[in-house]
């Protein structure tokens, strides 16, 4: 019964987060919305669990060791990225890179501080599971020495919070490394790009082209997502596309041609071909 409920709830969370990721183009707002949505899911999970009677200790251990951290780690991750991106310096890309490196150092320091428990968890050890993952009244020092998200003893063993944080930091580390890689790629591009190449047609036209290219799978065998392709076009043509998702919705409901710019491209290319047929040397 618990397994079915948590599986359904996780799928629901995954669907909501996917929709947010597809529709919210602003990074900070996307992680804020994801954090809010995940908090609601975790609250639903808590309400269910505090009224649920575990069949035995193994059932309880499995929940606090394996199931709850899958949910809570998402919340920790989204909250941390939102907080981190809100503090991201607005200076040079080098400033941003140094900021990210400091965040990676914090993660490393946390892992060193908790190396014994981290080794226990990553080795899939079970010898102390009843100590770590069965609810009980903890010593006061234990509460004081945990970064408490929720100290309701009906819904935590405290060590499930540690696992959630470990999982969140693993995802956060990947996010930071990816961000650093993008900064380095951007710096390399800036060193080699043609500064005179600027998009002088309308933003709407480029957004129309963006969706056409992504829909046709023209890059990396169709594996490039919309956000990455949009960023590449923005960098290549020195333009900020803004909320291109909203603009696309406006393009989609046009009363006249929904592919105005693509139609113009076709006309101009055919015209050039016709002129070349008449004047081969051109």
ABEGO torsion letter per residue (X at the ends): XAAAAAAAAAAAAAAAAAAAAAABABAAAAAAAAAAAAAAAAAAAAAAAAABBBABAAAAAAAAAAAAAAAAAAAAAAAAAAAAAAABBABBAAAAAAAAAAAAAAAAAAAAAAAAAAAAAAAGBAAAAAAAABBBBBBAAAAAABBBABABAAABAGAAAAAAAAAAAAAAAAAAAAAAAAAAAAAAAAAABBAABBBABBAAAAAAAAAAAAAAGABGGGABBAAAAAAAAAAAAGBBAEBAAAAAAAAAABABBABAAAAAAAAAAAAAAAAAAABAAX
